[in-house]
């Protein structure tokens, strides 16, 4: 994988970037071996003036190439859809097609090829694992026999506390579900997208499906999967305030579940697979498995999978389960858990996300369907998606339409306002929202352009100001009530650290600038529309991006519109009655 000489490969930390900048000033070109926009912004700032950048071509093509090799090895992986041990193993938790290991292998292959083609090339790697691979010093890393005691203790204490708070906030939820009779259960993430601009419940995957089910007289409950890092108190306030039966995982877990979740998984792995594209998988897999952050995500997925068993023990009768299905491993594990606890329940998977080339790689190929647990039926969200997946899933697939965002395709376009104005939509996460507010004040506190700040619909504005270290905001800043809709008609540009409103802004041709720290935005479906967004890192860059959007005015909006109409709305077929019938039965 490496050239004869030690390649000029650096990590994207402070010391690495300083060294890379010096090396790049004498090099023919530089390359970023990564995909994270936050890291790339720092690399670009450090190396942008040093020489030309080379991209190495679309990463997706290399991912597909590696996936082809991976499929050749599938006969050695799970034995079939009922191989519970496989789907509960470390290997499944780090399944190649859906994990950072896939990305890191592809990044390593692409960068290594560039190093071989371009002597003297300087490479900045997204993380230490990719850098080590490219330097040739990635000796196999043996993961610890068990997670560190500190990480287990932290995990256990946090989840016991969340269980206590969940039971205090939702004391009658289990009894309500038990008394409801045969129940339809909706499984969905609970995050910023779950809440409309006015704070009402609008599921990020299923839109108003809950209200439609209840209008039909169905007993329905929601199992919300909380995004790790979500402010639990805000989420619990939200759940308690709505006339919906919520059954969050923390409401149900026990100390035994938490202890079991933090144990090492059965030691099955991809080690027999050797290498893909010349990259040995073992070092990437073992280093990733040893990372506490990755472990916490795995543990949380294990806790979610305990929900069906607890509902069964509590006497809840589940007749139908509707859940997102993108062929991700947490979905497969949860699907197996529903089947074990409620073998007679119908499980319906909804292909909820806009199906792009990137998302398509999550779905099974024809060779994978025989060894993977699948829902009884899979409802697609567009004609395009149905056509792409029909050859794989056949009769199991039901054509449907989009349950969310579909109304945006026909919403009113907004012209640039005559008076410049910035509207800022903040995140649900308190620390992130406070940092965003501080950045906004630093960038626009001089009062030249008015700034309207829209807190998250369930935010505590007093706590927000306190966390930002402010008793009041500068002149020219207006802090709206959390439940007041953001006035997009006044916005010359939307500064976003919340995904709740960004897609609506893009649909209405309102320019969007997202802050570097806006993790919720970067990890949301807005990635499909990122060409319509500018991305800023820090107050200075935010000021420049916003200033450019205001200066370009209506001309920028006219440029944006085709991005929405061609890239996003063209992939969304609005749902009709047949979609609701397919999901609800």
FENTACOR-V109734 format. One record per backbone hydrogen bond with DSSP energy under -1.0 kcal/mol. NH is the residue of the N-H (numbers start at 1). CO is the residue of the C=O. E is the energy in kcal/mol with one decimal. If there is no record, write none. Layout:
BEGIN
nh=NH co=CO e=E
nh=NH co=CO e=E
END
This chain:
BEGIN
nh=9 co=7 e=-1.6
nh=10 co=123 e=-2.8
nh=12 co=125 e=-1.0
nh=17 co=13 e=-2.8
nh=18 co=14 e=-1.9
nh=19 co=15 e=-2.3
nh=20 co=16 e=-2.7
nh=21 co=17 e=-2.4
nh=22 co=18 e=-1.6
nh=23 co=19 e=-2.4
nh=24 co=20 e=-3.0
nh=25 co=21 e=-1.2
nh=26 co=23 e=-1.3
nh=30 co=52 e=-2.1
nh=31 co=122 e=-2.5
nh=33 co=124 e=-2.5
nh=34 co=32 e=-1.6
nh=40 co=36 e=-2.6
nh=41 co=37 e=-1.9
nh=42 co=38 e=-1.2
nh=43 co=39 e=-2.4
nh=44 co=40 e=-3.2
nh=45 co=41 e=-2.0
nh=46 co=42 e=-1.9
nh=47 co=43 e=-2.6
nh=48 co=44 e=-2.3
nh=50 co=47 e=-2.1
nh=54 co=30 e=-2.5
nh=63 co=59 e=-2.3
nh=64 co=60 e=-2.5
nh=65 co=61 e=-1.9
nh=66 co=62 e=-2.7
nh=67 co=63 e=-2.7
nh=68 co=64 e=-2.1
nh=69 co=65 e=-1.4
nh=70 co=66 e=-2.6
nh=71 co=67 e=-2.6
nh=73 co=70 e=-1.8
nh=74 co=71 e=-1.1
nh=76 co=73 e=-2.2
nh=77 co=74 e=-2.2
nh=83 co=80 e=-1.8
nh=84 co=82 e=-2.3
nh=87 co=83 e=-1.8
nh=88 co=84 e=-1.1
nh=89 co=86 e=-2.0
nh=90 co=266 e=-1.5
nh=91 co=268 e=-1.6
nh=93 co=89 e=-2.1
nh=94 co=90 e=-1.7
nh=95 co=92 e=-1.7
nh=98 co=95 e=-1.9
nh=103 co=99 e=-1.1
nh=104 co=100 e=-3.0
nh=105 co=101 e=-2.6
nh=106 co=102 e=-2.2
nh=107 co=103 e=-2.9
nh=108 co=104 e=-2.4
nh=109 co=105 e=-2.4
nh=110 co=106 e=-2.5
nh=111 co=107 e=-2.5
nh=112 co=108 e=-2.5
nh=113 co=109 e=-2.1
nh=114 co=110 e=-1.9
nh=115 co=111 e=-2.5
nh=116 co=112 e=-1.9
nh=117 co=113 e=-1.7
nh=118 co=114 e=-2.7
nh=121 co=118 e=-1.9
nh=122 co=29 e=-2.0
nh=123 co=8 e=-2.9
nh=124 co=31 e=-2.6
nh=125 co=10 e=-3.3
nh=126 co=33 e=-2.5
nh=131 co=127 e=-2.0
nh=132 co=128 e=-2.6
nh=133 co=129 e=-2.0
nh=134 co=130 e=-2.2
nh=135 co=131 e=-2.0
nh=137 co=132 e=-1.8
nh=139 co=137 e=-1.6
nh=152 co=148 e=-2.3
nh=153 co=149 e=-2.7
nh=154 co=150 e=-2.6
nh=155 co=151 e=-2.5
nh=156 co=152 e=-2.9
nh=157 co=153 e=-2.7
nh=158 co=154 e=-2.4
nh=159 co=155 e=-2.4
nh=160 co=156 e=-2.3
nh=161 co=157 e=-2.1
nh=162 co=158 e=-2.2
nh=163 co=159 e=-2.2
nh=164 co=160 e=-2.2
nh=165 co=161 e=-2.5
nh=166 co=162 e=-2.4
nh=167 co=163 e=-2.2
nh=168 co=164 e=-1.7
nh=169 co=165 e=-2.2
nh=170 co=166 e=-2.2
nh=173 co=170 e=-1.1
nh=176 co=172 e=-2.4
nh=177 co=173 e=-2.2
nh=178 co=174 e=-2.6
nh=179 co=175 e=-2.3
nh=183 co=317 e=-2.6
nh=184 co=219 e=-2.8
nh=185 co=320 e=-3.0
nh=186 co=221 e=-2.8
nh=187 co=322 e=-2.9
nh=188 co=223 e=-1.8
nh=190 co=225 e=-2.3
nh=194 co=191 e=-2.1
nh=195 co=192 e=-1.3
nh=196 co=200 e=-3.2
nh=199 co=196 e=-2.3
nh=202 co=194 e=-3.3
nh=203 co=207 e=-1.5
nh=207 co=203 e=-1.7
nh=209 co=206 e=-1.7
nh=212 co=208 e=-2.1
nh=213 co=209 e=-2.6
nh=214 co=210 e=-2.3
nh=215 co=211 e=-2.1
nh=216 co=212 e=-1.3
nh=217 co=214 e=-1.6
nh=218 co=213 e=-2.4
nh=221 co=184 e=-2.2
nh=222 co=245 e=-2.9
nh=223 co=186 e=-2.9
nh=225 co=188 e=-2.9
nh=227 co=190 e=-1.2
nh=230 co=227 e=-2.6
nh=235 co=231 e=-2.2
nh=236 co=232 e=-2.9
nh=237 co=233 e=-2.4
nh=238 co=234 e=-2.2
nh=239 co=235 e=-2.5
nh=240 co=236 e=-2.7
nh=241 co=237 e=-1.4
nh=242 co=239 e=-1.1
nh=244 co=242 e=-2.2
nh=247 co=222 e=-3.1
nh=251 co=248 e=-1.9
nh=252 co=249 e=-1.6
nh=253 co=249 e=-1.6
nh=258 co=254 e=-2.1
nh=259 co=255 e=-2.6
nh=260 co=256 e=-2.4
nh=261 co=257 e=-2.5
nh=262 co=258 e=-1.2
nh=263 co=260 e=-1.2
nh=268 co=266 e=-2.5
nh=273 co=270 e=-2.1
nh=274 co=271 e=-1.3
nh=276 co=279 e=-2.3
nh=279 co=276 e=-2.2
nh=281 co=274 e=-2.5
nh=285 co=281 e=-2.8
nh=286 co=282 e=-3.0
nh=287 co=283 e=-2.1
nh=288 co=284 e=-2.0
nh=289 co=285 e=-2.6
nh=290 co=286 e=-1.5
nh=291 co=288 e=-1.3
nh=295 co=291 e=-2.4
nh=296 co=292 e=-2.6
nh=297 co=293 e=-1.6
nh=298 co=294 e=-2.1
nh=299 co=295 e=-2.9
nh=300 co=296 e=-2.3
nh=301 co=297 e=-2.0
nh=302 co=298 e=-1.9
nh=303 co=299 e=-2.0
nh=304 co=300 e=-2.1
nh=305 co=301 e=-1.5
nh=306 co=303 e=-1.6
nh=307 co=304 e=-1.6
nh=310 co=306 e=-1.8
nh=311 co=307 e=-2.4
nh=312 co=308 e=-2.3
nh=313 co=309 e=-2.3
nh=314 co=310 e=-2.1
nh=315 co=312 e=-1.4
nh=316 co=311 e=-2.4
nh=319 co=183 e=-2.4
nh=320 co=183 e=-1.7
nh=321 co=346 e=-3.0
nh=322 co=185 e=-3.0
nh=323 co=348 e=-2.5
nh=325 co=350 e=-2.1
nh=332 co=328 e=-1.8
nh=333 co=329 e=-2.7
nh=334 co=330 e=-2.1
nh=335 co=331 e=-2.7
nh=336 co=332 e=-2.4
nh=337 co=333 e=-1.8
nh=338 co=334 e=-2.4
nh=339 co=335 e=-2.3
nh=340 co=336 e=-2.1
nh=341 co=337 e=-2.2
nh=342 co=338 e=-3.2
nh=345 co=342 e=-1.7
nh=346 co=319 e=-2.0
nh=348 co=321 e=-3.3
nh=349 co=377 e=-2.9
nh=350 co=323 e=-2.2
nh=351 co=379 e=-3.1
nh=352 co=350 e=-1.7
nh=356 co=354 e=-1.2
nh=360 co=356 e=-2.7
nh=362 co=359 e=-2.0
nh=363 co=360 e=-1.3
nh=368 co=365 e=-1.1
nh=369 co=365 e=-1.2
nh=371 co=368 e=-1.6
nh=376 co=347 e=-1.9
nh=377 co=347 e=-1.2
nh=378 co=396 e=-2.4
nh=379 co=349 e=-3.0
nh=380 co=398 e=-2.3
nh=386 co=382 e=-2.2
nh=387 co=383 e=-2.4
nh=388 co=384 e=-1.8
nh=389 co=385 e=-2.2
nh=390 co=386 e=-2.2
nh=392 co=389 e=-1.4
nh=393 co=389 e=-2.4
nh=394 co=390 e=-2.2
nh=396 co=393 e=-2.0
nh=397 co=394 e=-1.8
nh=398 co=378 e=-3.1
nh=402 co=573 e=-3.4
nh=408 co=405 e=-1.6
nh=409 co=406 e=-1.2
nh=411 co=408 e=-1.1
nh=414 co=508 e=-2.4
nh=422 co=450 e=-2.7
nh=423 co=493 e=-2.1
nh=424 co=452 e=-3.0
nh=425 co=495 e=-2.2
nh=426 co=454 e=-2.6
nh=433 co=429 e=-2.8
nh=434 co=430 e=-2.7
nh=435 co=431 e=-2.2
nh=436 co=432 e=-2.3
nh=437 co=433 e=-2.5
nh=438 co=434 e=-2.4
nh=439 co=435 e=-2.1
nh=440 co=436 e=-2.4
nh=441 co=437 e=-2.4
nh=442 co=438 e=-2.3
nh=443 co=439 e=-2.2
nh=444 co=440 e=-2.9
nh=445 co=441 e=-1.7
nh=447 co=444 e=-1.4
nh=451 co=476 e=-2.8
nh=452 co=422 e=-3.2
nh=453 co=478 e=-3.5
nh=454 co=424 e=-3.9
nh=459 co=456 e=-2.5
nh=464 co=460 e=-2.2
nh=465 co=461 e=-2.4
nh=466 co=462 e=-2.3
nh=467 co=463 e=-2.6
nh=468 co=464 e=-1.8
nh=469 co=466 e=-1.2
nh=470 co=465 e=-2.8
nh=477 co=474 e=-2.0
nh=478 co=451 e=-2.6
nh=480 co=453 e=-2.6
nh=484 co=481 e=-1.7
nh=488 co=486 e=-1.9
nh=490 co=487 e=-1.9
nh=491 co=488 e=-1.3
nh=492 co=421 e=-3.1
nh=493 co=421 e=-1.0
nh=494 co=511 e=-3.0
nh=495 co=423 e=-2.9
nh=496 co=513 e=-2.5
nh=497 co=425 e=-2.9
nh=505 co=501 e=-2.1
nh=506 co=502 e=-2.4
nh=507 co=503 e=-2.3
nh=508 co=504 e=-1.6
nh=509 co=506 e=-1.6
nh=510 co=505 e=-3.0
nh=513 co=494 e=-2.7
nh=514 co=534 e=-2.8
nh=515 co=496 e=-1.4
nh=516 co=536 e=-1.9
nh=518 co=515 e=-2.1
nh=519 co=517 e=-2.3
nh=522 co=518 e=-2.1
nh=523 co=519 e=-2.0
nh=524 co=521 e=-1.4
nh=527 co=524 e=-1.9
nh=528 co=525 e=-2.1
nh=529 co=526 e=-1.7
nh=530 co=527 e=-1.1
nh=532 co=529 e=-2.2
nh=533 co=530 e=-1.9
nh=534 co=512 e=-2.5
nh=536 co=514 e=-2.8
nh=542 co=538 e=-2.2
nh=543 co=539 e=-2.6
nh=544 co=540 e=-1.8
nh=545 co=541 e=-2.7
nh=546 co=542 e=-2.6
nh=547 co=543 e=-2.2
nh=548 co=544 e=-2.2
nh=549 co=545 e=-2.0
nh=550 co=546 e=-2.5
nh=551 co=547 e=-2.4
nh=552 co=548 e=-2.2
nh=553 co=549 e=-1.5
nh=555 co=552 e=-1.4
nh=557 co=553 e=-1.4
nh=558 co=554 e=-2.4
nh=559 co=555 e=-1.5
nh=560 co=556 e=-2.1
nh=561 co=557 e=-1.8
nh=563 co=560 e=-1.3
nh=564 co=560 e=-1.4
nh=565 co=561 e=-2.7
nh=566 co=562 e=-2.8
nh=567 co=563 e=-1.6
nh=568 co=564 e=-1.5
nh=569 co=564 e=-2.4
nh=571 co=568 e=-2.0
nh=572 co=569 e=-1.3
nh=573 co=381 e=-1.2
nh=575 co=402 e=-2.0
nh=579 co=576 e=-1.2
nh=580 co=576 e=-1.2
nh=581 co=577 e=-2.3
nh=582 co=578 e=-2.2
nh=583 co=579 e=-1.9
nh=584 co=580 e=-3.0
nh=585 co=581 e=-2.5
END
